């Protein structure tokens, strides 16, 4: 069987260390700016540490997903101490927001250091093939960490802090990075880095290096950056179309024939035509990766495995899936996306070799569980030490990683962004939407696509992935047409609903539908475009000594 590197298990000590510790952990002796990049392995180790943080708990392992509670697709299965992430009365100091900010800047800085170090070395000697690749990876990862801060905090009035270390003639002096004048300037710098990365990165990798950024990863993220930029400058929609066209014509991107192939534990199917960039995870006793599948699993896993039960589907997203039930191409195949994405009461699934009917008895009632990442938990020997620690599930329930390739961005999303870009330019986006629908066993639209169709398709196609539905709502409210603005406003001001079962341990028990949660997580029915972004953490504003200007709405 092919073995894929889990980039998030490598150099574990580096990923958890302080900045100085990270620089000290190379085999050639004490770090200095002139001695670190002395061989290819040092370049690989430096870059692996930059990748490593993406999958950790306070990044995409869990914490960034709490923000999704401001929409109506998910509810919290367990109460949390930051209800403001659901009510959108943000302080900026909520631990998930603060932790994500800190990690993006810390590891973006490490990517920045790699870029500057290799460019400095390049002045005196030709880089090796590995070092050239590493430079491309560093540009890419600097752009990615920059992007995830920029769109969540920047507006047309204020950008986010960013500087390029290579712009300092004597080396970066550790001064406070310059706050860019607007998020559009941040986007320009991000695109610039992605373009440099595309020029340097390989077009593909062997199995041992699957998961590293490649040329198509850069173009995929460019399309998304341009889509977010278009919220402030509609001329950028044309660039979205250009990027997605390039992914098809130059890089052979297309939908997988089988929707489920994107969420399989079969490693041989991970590097498929829909792949753009992901978090490949090994699972098993020695495996690493993203713990999100265990975070969303039923709390305590019915006494079999320690799931955390922290995010659950709402009745609202279930209704969205059900809209397609009457329009299936082949009714015998069922609603592919609904069955794969949501476990509802009575639905059968495999759990550690046993066929079970879903029910939930833990924590806050929702009536559903996310099913998209459940395949690794289905094997009877899921936690066995298969092939030297490469089992399907990490037996450590405190670090519930699994063998899965969890997408951060995939081609299906980009097709829908191209469709959106065309509609926003007065063109017909139906073809791309219909490709996505047909692959999911749903008939083509019987009308010219509208932004209402974009709203529905992005929700059901990408449900419970890290595409950021919450920000979709915010950008649509700010920069979309009247149709999608109204849909976004309704969701941003409405409280999600759940199913409450009379007997939670009985899948056949009667249920009622009601509003989720208590008053602490209920919205007040109002939304202002100022809530589109988060306020900068107060500690960062204070430490900047006036260099970091707070978003006007949050002053």
VEXDREN-2710 file (C-alpha; in Angstrom, 1 decimal):
% VEXDREN-2710
k/r/px/py/pz
1/UNK/0.0/0.0/0.0
2/UNK/1.2/3.5/-0.7
3/UNK/2.2/5.5/2.3
4/UNK/1.6/9.2/2.5
5/UNK/3.5/11.6/4.7
6/UNK/1.4/13.2/7.4
7/UNK/2.9/16.6/7.3
8/UNK/1.3/17.4/10.6
9/UNK/2.9/14.6/12.5
10/UNK/6.5/15.4/11.4
11/UNK/8.7/17.5/13.7
12/UNK/6.1/17.5/16.4
13/UNK/8.5/19.1/18.8
14/UNK/9.0/22.0/16.4
15/UNK/5.3/22.6/16.0
16/UNK/4.8/23.0/19.7
17/UNK/8.0/24.9/20.5
18/UNK/8.6/28.6/21.0
19/UNK/10.2/30.5/18.2
20/UNK/13.7/30.2/19.7
21/UNK/13.3/26.5/20.4
22/UNK/12.2/25.9/16.8
23/UNK/15.4/27.6/15.6
24/UNK/17.6/25.5/17.9
25/UNK/16.3/22.1/16.9
26/UNK/18.6/21.4/13.9
27/UNK/21.3/18.8/13.9
28/UNK/24.1/21.0/12.8
29/UNK/24.6/22.9/16.0
30/UNK/23.4/26.2/17.3
31/UNK/21.3/28.3/15.0
32/UNK/22.6/31.4/13.2
33/UNK/21.2/33.1/10.2
34/UNK/24.2/32.0/8.2
35/UNK/24.3/28.3/9.2
36/UNK/20.8/27.0/9.3
37/UNK/20.1/26.2/5.6
38/UNK/23.2/24.1/5.1
39/UNK/21.5/21.0/3.7
40/UNK/18.3/19.9/2.1
41/UNK/17.0/18.2/5.3
42/UNK/17.2/21.4/7.2
43/UNK/15.1/23.1/4.5
44/UNK/12.5/20.2/4.7
45/UNK/12.4/20.4/8.6
46/UNK/12.0/24.1/8.6
47/UNK/9.1/23.9/6.2
48/UNK/7.4/20.9/7.9
49/UNK/7.2/22.9/11.1
50/UNK/5.3/25.7/9.2
51/UNK/2.8/23.2/7.8
52/UNK/2.4/21.5/11.2
53/UNK/0.3/24.1/12.9
54/UNK/-2.6/24.1/10.5
55/UNK/-4.0/20.9/11.9
56/UNK/-3.5/21.7/15.6
57/UNK/-6.4/22.2/18.0
58/UNK/-6.4/26.0/18.1
59/UNK/-6.3/26.1/14.3
60/UNK/-8.2/23.9/11.9
61/UNK/-8.2/21.0/14.4
62/UNK/-11.1/22.7/16.2
63/UNK/-11.1/26.3/17.3
64/UNK/-11.8/28.1/14.0
65/UNK/-15.0/26.1/13.6
66/UNK/-16.6/27.7/16.7
67/UNK/-17.2/30.8/14.6
68/UNK/-19.8/28.9/12.4
69/UNK/-22.4/29.2/15.2
70/UNK/-23.2/32.7/14.0
71/UNK/-25.0/31.1/11.0
72/UNK/-27.6/28.4/11.3
73/UNK/-25.8/25.3/9.9
74/UNK/-24.3/24.1/13.1
75/UNK/-25.0/24.3/16.9
76/UNK/-22.7/23.6/19.8
77/UNK/-23.1/20.2/21.3
78/UNK/-21.4/21.3/24.5
79/UNK/-21.7/24.7/26.1
80/UNK/-18.8/27.1/25.8
81/UNK/-17.5/30.1/27.7
82/UNK/-17.6/32.4/24.6
83/UNK/-21.3/32.7/23.5
84/UNK/-20.3/35.9/21.7
85/UNK/-19.1/33.8/18.8
86/UNK/-22.8/32.8/18.3
87/UNK/-24.4/36.1/19.0
88/UNK/-21.7/38.1/17.1
89/UNK/-21.2/40.5/20.0
90/UNK/-17.5/39.9/19.6
91/UNK/-14.9/41.2/22.0
92/UNK/-11.9/39.9/20.0
93/UNK/-10.5/38.3/23.1
94/UNK/-12.4/35.0/22.9
95/UNK/-9.9/32.2/23.3
96/UNK/-10.5/30.6/19.8
97/UNK/-10.2/34.0/18.1
98/UNK/-7.1/35.0/20.1
99/UNK/-5.4/31.6/19.7
100/UNK/-6.0/31.5/15.9
101/UNK/-4.6/35.0/15.5
102/UNK/-1.5/34.2/17.5
103/UNK/-0.8/31.0/15.7
104/UNK/-1.3/32.5/12.2
105/UNK/1.1/35.3/13.1
106/UNK/3.7/33.0/14.7
107/UNK/3.8/30.5/11.9
108/UNK/3.4/33.1/9.2
109/UNK/6.5/34.6/10.7
110/UNK/8.3/31.3/10.4
111/UNK/7.4/31.1/6.8
112/UNK/8.5/34.7/6.4
113/UNK/11.9/33.8/8.0
114/UNK/12.3/30.8/5.6
115/UNK/11.6/33.1/2.6
116/UNK/14.1/35.7/3.8
117/UNK/16.7/33.1/4.7
118/UNK/16.6/31.4/1.3
119/UNK/16.5/34.6/-0.7
120/UNK/19.6/35.7/1.3
121/UNK/21.4/32.4/0.5
122/UNK/20.4/32.7/-3.1
123/UNK/22.4/35.9/-3.4
124/UNK/25.6/33.9/-3.0
125/UNK/24.9/30.4/-4.3
126/UNK/22.4/28.6/-6.4
127/UNK/19.6/26.9/-4.4
128/UNK/19.2/23.2/-4.6
129/UNK/16.0/21.7/-6.1
130/UNK/14.7/21.0/-2.6
131/UNK/15.6/24.5/-1.4
132/UNK/13.9/26.0/-4.4
133/UNK/10.8/24.0/-3.6
134/UNK/11.0/25.0/0.0
135/UNK/11.1/28.7/-1.0
136/UNK/7.9/28.1/-3.0
137/UNK/6.3/26.4/-0.1
138/UNK/7.3/29.2/2.2
139/UNK/5.8/31.8/-0.1
140/UNK/2.6/29.7/-0.2
141/UNK/2.3/29.2/3.6
142/UNK/3.1/32.9/4.2
143/UNK/0.2/33.7/1.9
144/UNK/-2.1/31.2/3.6
145/UNK/-1.5/32.4/7.2
146/UNK/-1.8/36.0/6.0
147/UNK/-5.1/35.3/4.2
148/UNK/-6.8/33.6/7.1
149/UNK/-6.1/36.7/9.2
150/UNK/-6.8/39.3/6.5
151/UNK/-10.3/38.4/5.5
152/UNK/-11.4/37.8/9.1
153/UNK/-10.1/41.2/10.4
154/UNK/-9.6/43.5/7.4
155/UNK/-11.9/45.9/5.7
156/UNK/-11.7/48.6/3.1
157/UNK/-10.9/51.1/5.8
158/UNK/-8.2/49.1/7.7
159/UNK/-6.0/46.2/6.8
160/UNK/-4.1/43.8/9.0
161/UNK/-0.4/44.0/10.0
162/UNK/2.0/42.4/7.5
163/UNK/5.6/42.9/6.4
164/UNK/8.0/40.9/4.3
165/UNK/11.2/40.1/6.1
166/UNK/13.2/40.3/2.8
167/UNK/12.3/44.0/2.6
168/UNK/14.7/44.8/5.5
169/UNK/18.2/45.3/4.0
170/UNK/19.9/44.3/7.3
171/UNK/17.5/41.5/8.2
172/UNK/14.1/41.8/9.9
173/UNK/14.5/44.0/13.0
174/UNK/11.5/42.5/14.9
175/UNK/9.6/45.8/14.8
176/UNK/5.8/45.8/14.8
177/UNK/4.6/44.8/11.3
178/UNK/3.0/47.6/9.3
179/UNK/-0.8/47.7/9.4
180/UNK/-1.8/47.8/5.7
181/UNK/-4.1/50.7/4.7
182/UNK/-6.9/48.3/3.7
183/UNK/-7.6/44.6/3.3
184/UNK/-7.3/45.1/-0.4
185/UNK/-3.6/45.8/0.0
186/UNK/-3.4/42.7/2.1
187/UNK/-5.0/40.7/-0.8
188/UNK/-2.6/42.2/-3.3
189/UNK/0.3/41.1/-1.2
190/UNK/-1.2/37.6/-0.8
191/UNK/-1.7/37.2/-4.5
192/UNK/1.8/38.3/-5.1
193/UNK/3.1/35.6/-2.8
194/UNK/0.9/33.0/-4.4
195/UNK/2.2/33.9/-7.8
196/UNK/5.8/33.6/-6.7
197/UNK/4.9/30.2/-5.1
198/UNK/3.3/28.9/-8.3
199/UNK/6.4/29.7/-10.2
200/UNK/8.7/27.8/-7.9
201/UNK/6.6/24.8/-6.8
202/UNK/6.4/21.5/-8.6
203/UNK/3.3/20.4/-10.5
204/UNK/2.9/17.2/-8.5
205/UNK/4.5/15.0/-5.9
206/UNK/5.2/11.4/-5.3
207/UNK/3.1/9.6/-2.7
208/UNK/5.6/10.2/0.1
209/UNK/5.2/14.0/-0.2
210/UNK/1.5/14.2/-0.8
211/UNK/0.0/17.1/1.0
212/UNK/2.7/19.7/0.3
213/UNK/1.6/22.8/-1.6
214/UNK/1.9/22.5/-5.4
215/UNK/1.2/24.8/-8.3
216/UNK/-2.5/24.1/-8.4
217/UNK/-2.8/24.8/-4.7
218/UNK/-1.6/28.4/-5.4
219/UNK/-4.1/29.0/-8.2
220/UNK/-6.9/27.5/-6.1
221/UNK/-6.3/29.9/-3.2
222/UNK/-5.9/32.8/-5.7
223/UNK/-9.4/32.2/-6.9
224/UNK/-10.7/32.4/-3.3
225/UNK/-8.7/35.5/-2.5
226/UNK/-10.1/37.2/-5.6
227/UNK/-13.6/36.2/-4.6
228/UNK/-13.2/37.8/-1.2
229/UNK/-11.5/40.8/-2.7
230/UNK/-14.6/41.2/-5.0
231/UNK/-16.6/42.0/-1.9
232/UNK/-14.8/45.4/-2.0
233/UNK/-14.0/45.6/-5.7
234/UNK/-16.3/43.8/-8.1
235/UNK/-13.8/44.0/-10.9
236/UNK/-12.0/41.1/-9.2
237/UNK/-14.7/38.6/-10.1
238/UNK/-13.1/38.3/-13.6
239/UNK/-9.9/37.0/-11.9
240/UNK/-11.9/34.3/-10.2
241/UNK/-13.0/33.0/-13.6
242/UNK/-9.5/33.2/-15.0
243/UNK/-8.0/31.2/-12.1
244/UNK/-10.6/28.4/-12.2
245/UNK/-10.3/28.2/-16.0
246/UNK/-6.6/27.7/-15.5
247/UNK/-7.1/24.9/-12.9
248/UNK/-9.1/23.1/-15.6
249/UNK/-7.0/23.8/-18.6
250/UNK/-3.5/23.7/-17.1
251/UNK/-3.8/21.5/-14.1
252/UNK/-6.5/19.0/-15.1
253/UNK/-8.8/19.7/-12.2
254/UNK/-12.3/18.2/-12.4
255/UNK/-14.9/16.7/-10.0
256/UNK/-14.3/13.2/-8.8
257/UNK/-16.9/10.8/-10.2
258/UNK/-17.9/9.9/-6.6
259/UNK/-18.6/12.6/-4.0
260/UNK/-17.6/10.3/-1.2
261/UNK/-14.0/9.9/-2.6
262/UNK/-13.2/13.3/-1.0
263/UNK/-13.8/11.9/2.5
264/UNK/-12.4/8.4/2.3
265/UNK/-9.8/6.7/4.5
266/UNK/-8.4/5.0/1.4
267/UNK/-5.1/6.8/0.9
268/UNK/-4.8/5.7/-2.7
269/UNK/-7.8/7.9/-3.6
270/UNK/-6.6/11.1/-1.9
271/UNK/-4.6/12.5/-4.7
272/UNK/-7.5/12.8/-7.1
273/UNK/-8.7/15.4/-9.7
274/UNK/-10.6/17.4/-7.1
275/UNK/-7.6/17.9/-4.8
276/UNK/-6.4/21.5/-4.2
277/UNK/-5.0/21.6/-0.7
278/UNK/-5.8/19.6/2.5
279/UNK/-4.7/18.3/5.8
280/UNK/-3.6/14.7/5.2
281/UNK/-3.9/12.7/8.5
282/UNK/-2.6/9.2/9.3
283/UNK/-4.5/8.3/12.4
284/UNK/-3.2/5.2/14.3
285/UNK/-1.0/5.1/17.4
286/UNK/1.9/6.9/15.7
287/UNK/-0.2/8.9/13.3
288/UNK/-0.8/12.6/13.3
289/UNK/-3.0/15.1/11.7
290/UNK/-6.3/16.9/12.3
291/UNK/-8.4/15.9/15.3
292/UNK/-11.6/17.5/14.0
293/UNK/-13.3/14.1/13.2
294/UNK/-13.0/13.2/16.9
295/UNK/-14.1/16.6/18.0
296/UNK/-17.4/16.3/16.2
297/UNK/-18.0/12.6/17.1
298/UNK/-20.7/11.9/19.7
299/UNK/-19.4/12.8/23.1
300/UNK/-18.0/9.6/24.7
301/UNK/-18.8/7.7/21.5
302/UNK/-21.6/5.6/23.0
303/UNK/-19.0/4.2/25.5
304/UNK/-16.7/2.9/22.7
305/UNK/-14.4/5.8/21.9
306/UNK/-13.9/9.2/23.4
307/UNK/-15.5/11.6/20.9
308/UNK/-15.9/15.2/22.0
309/UNK/-19.4/16.0/20.7
310/UNK/-18.6/19.7/20.2
311/UNK/-20.3/20.7/16.9
312/UNK/-23.5/19.3/15.5
313/UNK/-25.7/19.9/12.5
314/UNK/-28.9/22.0/12.9
315/UNK/-32.3/21.2/11.6
316/UNK/-31.9/24.2/9.3
317/UNK/-29.0/22.6/7.3
318/UNK/-30.9/19.3/7.3
319/UNK/-33.8/21.2/5.6
320/UNK/-31.4/22.5/3.0
321/UNK/-30.4/19.0/2.1
322/UNK/-34.0/17.8/2.0
323/UNK/-34.7/20.4/-0.7
324/UNK/-33.0/18.1/-3.2
325/UNK/-35.0/15.0/-2.3
326/UNK/-37.6/15.7/-4.9
327/UNK/-35.1/16.3/-7.7
328/UNK/-32.9/13.2/-7.6
329/UNK/-31.7/11.8/-11.0
330/UNK/-31.9/8.3/-9.7
331/UNK/-34.1/8.0/-6.6
332/UNK/-32.6/4.5/-5.8
333/UNK/-29.1/6.1/-5.2
334/UNK/-30.6/8.6/-2.7
335/UNK/-29.5/12.0/-1.7
336/UNK/-25.8/11.5/-1.8
337/UNK/-24.7/14.7/0.0
338/UNK/-27.4/14.4/2.7
339/UNK/-26.6/10.8/3.6
340/UNK/-22.8/11.4/3.7
341/UNK/-23.0/14.7/5.6
342/UNK/-25.6/14.2/8.3
343/UNK/-26.5/11.3/10.6
344/UNK/-30.1/11.6/11.6
345/UNK/-32.0/9.5/14.1
346/UNK/-32.4/6.0/12.9
347/UNK/-29.8/6.3/10.1
348/UNK/-27.5/3.3/9.9
349/UNK/-23.8/3.6/10.0
350/UNK/-20.7/1.5/10.8
351/UNK/-18.9/2.1/14.1
352/UNK/-15.9/-0.1/15.0
353/UNK/-17.3/-2.9/12.9
354/UNK/-20.8/-2.7/14.2
355/UNK/-23.9/-1.6/12.3
356/UNK/-25.6/1.0/14.5
357/UNK/-28.7/3.2/14.2
358/UNK/-27.8/6.7/15.2
359/UNK/-29.1/8.3/18.3
360/UNK/-27.6/10.8/20.7
361/UNK/-27.7/10.9/24.5
362/UNK/-24.9/13.3/25.3
363/UNK/-24.8/17.0/26.2
364/UNK/-26.9/19.5/24.4
365/UNK/-29.7/18.0/22.2
366/UNK/-29.5/18.6/18.5
367/UNK/-30.9/15.4/16.9
368/UNK/-28.1/15.1/14.4
369/UNK/-24.4/14.4/14.0
370/UNK/-21.9/15.2/11.3
371/UNK/-21.2/12.1/9.2
372/UNK/-18.8/13.5/6.6
373/UNK/-15.6/12.3/8.3
374/UNK/-17.0/9.0/9.9
375/UNK/-15.5/6.4/7.5
376/UNK/-12.3/5.7/9.6
377/UNK/-14.4/4.9/12.7
378/UNK/-16.3/2.1/10.8
379/UNK/-13.5/-0.5/10.8
380/UNK/-13.6/-3.3/13.4
381/UNK/-9.9/-2.9/13.9
382/UNK/-9.9/0.9/13.6
383/UNK/-7.5/1.5/16.5
384/UNK/-5.3/-1.6/15.9
385/UNK/-1.5/-1.1/15.3
386/UNK/-1.8/-1.8/11.6
387/UNK/1.3/-1.5/9.5
388/UNK/3.5/-0.1/12.2
389/UNK/1.2/2.3/13.8
390/UNK/-0.9/3.2/10.8
391/UNK/-4.3/2.2/12.0
392/UNK/-7.4/4.1/11.1
393/UNK/-8.1/5.8/14.4
394/UNK/-5.7/7.0/17.1
395/UNK/-6.6/5.1/20.2
396/UNK/-5.8/8.1/22.3
397/UNK/-9.2/9.7/22.7
398/UNK/-7.5/12.9/23.9
399/UNK/-6.0/13.3/20.5
400/UNK/-8.7/11.7/18.2
401/UNK/-7.0/11.9/14.8
402/UNK/-8.0/9.5/12.1
403/UNK/-6.8/8.3/8.7
404/UNK/-8.4/10.9/6.4
405/UNK/-7.5/13.7/4.0
406/UNK/-9.5/16.6/5.3
407/UNK/-9.9/19.3/2.6
408/UNK/-9.2/23.0/3.2
409/UNK/-10.2/23.8/-0.3
410/UNK/-11.3/21.5/-3.2
411/UNK/-12.3/22.0/-6.8
412/UNK/-16.0/21.7/-6.1
413/UNK/-15.9/24.9/-4.1
414/UNK/-14.0/26.6/-6.9
415/UNK/-16.5/25.6/-9.5
416/UNK/-19.2/27.2/-7.3
417/UNK/-17.0/30.3/-7.0
418/UNK/-16.7/30.5/-10.7
419/UNK/-20.5/30.2/-11.1
420/UNK/-20.9/33.0/-8.5
421/UNK/-18.3/35.2/-10.3
422/UNK/-20.2/34.7/-13.6
423/UNK/-23.6/35.6/-12.1
424/UNK/-22.1/38.7/-10.4
425/UNK/-20.8/39.8/-13.8
426/UNK/-24.2/39.3/-15.5
427/UNK/-23.3/36.0/-17.1
428/UNK/-24.7/32.5/-16.8
429/UNK/-23.2/30.3/-14.1
430/UNK/-25.6/27.4/-14.5
431/UNK/-23.1/25.0/-16.1
432/UNK/-20.8/24.8/-13.1
433/UNK/-23.7/24.5/-10.6
434/UNK/-25.2/21.7/-12.7
435/UNK/-21.9/19.8/-12.7
436/UNK/-21.9/19.9/-8.9
437/UNK/-25.5/18.9/-8.7
438/UNK/-25.3/16.1/-11.2
439/UNK/-22.3/14.5/-9.4
440/UNK/-24.4/14.5/-6.3
441/UNK/-27.3/12.7/-8.1
442/UNK/-29.4/15.9/-8.3
443/UNK/-31.0/17.1/-11.5
444/UNK/-29.8/20.2/-13.4
445/UNK/-31.5/23.5/-12.6
446/UNK/-34.7/24.1/-14.7
447/UNK/-33.8/27.8/-14.8
448/UNK/-30.9/30.1/-15.3
449/UNK/-28.8/30.1/-12.1
450/UNK/-29.3/32.8/-9.5
451/UNK/-27.5/33.8/-6.4
452/UNK/-30.1/31.9/-4.5
453/UNK/-28.8/28.7/-6.2
454/UNK/-25.3/29.6/-5.1
455/UNK/-26.5/30.0/-1.5
456/UNK/-28.1/26.6/-1.5
457/UNK/-25.3/24.7/-3.4
458/UNK/-22.5/26.0/-1.3
459/UNK/-24.3/25.1/1.9
460/UNK/-25.1/21.5/0.9
461/UNK/-22.0/20.7/-1.1
462/UNK/-19.5/22.0/1.4
463/UNK/-21.4/21.5/4.7
464/UNK/-19.1/21.1/7.7
465/UNK/-15.9/21.7/5.8
466/UNK/-13.5/24.6/6.4
467/UNK/-14.7/26.7/3.6
468/UNK/-16.2/29.3/6.1
469/UNK/-19.9/29.5/5.6
470/UNK/-20.1/32.2/8.2
471/UNK/-18.0/34.5/6.2
472/UNK/-19.9/33.6/3.0
473/UNK/-23.0/35.1/4.8
474/UNK/-21.1/38.2/5.8
475/UNK/-19.5/38.9/2.4
476/UNK/-22.9/38.2/0.7
477/UNK/-24.6/40.7/3.0
478/UNK/-21.9/43.3/2.3
479/UNK/-21.2/42.8/-1.4
480/UNK/-23.8/40.5/-2.9
481/UNK/-26.9/41.2/-4.9
482/UNK/-30.3/41.9/-3.3
483/UNK/-31.4/38.2/-3.5
484/UNK/-28.4/36.8/-1.6
485/UNK/-28.2/39.7/0.8
486/UNK/-31.7/38.9/1.9
487/UNK/-30.9/35.2/2.4
488/UNK/-27.7/36.0/4.3
489/UNK/-29.5/38.6/6.5
490/UNK/-32.2/36.1/7.4
491/UNK/-29.6/33.5/8.5
492/UNK/-27.5/36.0/10.3
493/UNK/-30.4/37.2/12.4
494/UNK/-32.2/33.9/12.9
495/UNK/-31.5/31.4/15.6
496/UNK/-30.8/27.8/14.5
497/UNK/-33.3/25.0/15.2
498/UNK/-32.8/21.5/16.4
499/UNK/-34.8/18.3/16.9
500/UNK/-35.6/17.4/20.5
501/UNK/-36.5/13.7/21.0
502/UNK/-38.8/12.4/23.7
503/UNK/-36.5/9.5/24.4
504/UNK/-33.0/10.4/23.2
505/UNK/-31.8/6.7/23.3
506/UNK/-34.6/5.5/21.0
507/UNK/-34.2/6.3/17.3
508/UNK/-38.0/5.8/16.8
509/UNK/-38.9/8.2/19.5
510/UNK/-41.2/11.2/18.6
511/UNK/-39.5/14.6/18.2
512/UNK/-40.3/18.2/18.1
513/UNK/-38.4/21.0/16.4
514/UNK/-37.4/24.0/18.4
515/UNK/-34.9/26.8/18.7
516/UNK/-31.5/25.7/19.9
517/UNK/-29.9/26.6/23.2
518/UNK/-30.5/29.1/26.0
519/UNK/-30.4/32.9/26.0
520/UNK/-26.6/33.1/26.2
521/UNK/-26.2/31.9/22.5
522/UNK/-29.3/33.5/21.0
523/UNK/-29.0/36.4/18.5
524/UNK/-30.9/39.6/19.0
525/UNK/-32.4/39.6/15.5
526/UNK/-30.1/42.4/14.3
527/UNK/-27.0/42.4/12.1
528/UNK/-24.7/45.3/11.1
529/UNK/-22.0/45.0/8.3
530/UNK/-19.5/46.2/11.0
531/UNK/-19.9/42.7/12.4
532/UNK/-18.4/41.3/9.2
533/UNK/-15.0/41.2/10.8
534/UNK/-13.7/40.5/14.3
535/UNK/-12.2/43.2/16.5
536/UNK/-8.4/43.0/16.9
537/UNK/-7.5/41.4/20.2
538/UNK/-7.2/44.1/22.9
539/UNK/-3.8/42.9/24.0
540/UNK/-2.4/43.3/20.4
541/UNK/-3.9/46.8/20.2
542/UNK/-2.4/47.8/23.6
543/UNK/1.1/46.3/22.8
544/UNK/1.2/48.1/19.4
545/UNK/1.4/51.5/21.1
546/UNK/-0.9/53.0/18.6
547/UNK/0.5/51.2/15.5
548/UNK/-2.6/48.9/15.3
549/UNK/-5.8/50.8/14.6
550/UNK/-9.0/49.0/15.7
551/UNK/-11.8/48.5/13.2
552/UNK/-14.2/51.5/13.5
553/UNK/-17.3/49.4/14.4
554/UNK/-15.5/47.9/17.4
555/UNK/-13.7/51.0/18.8
END
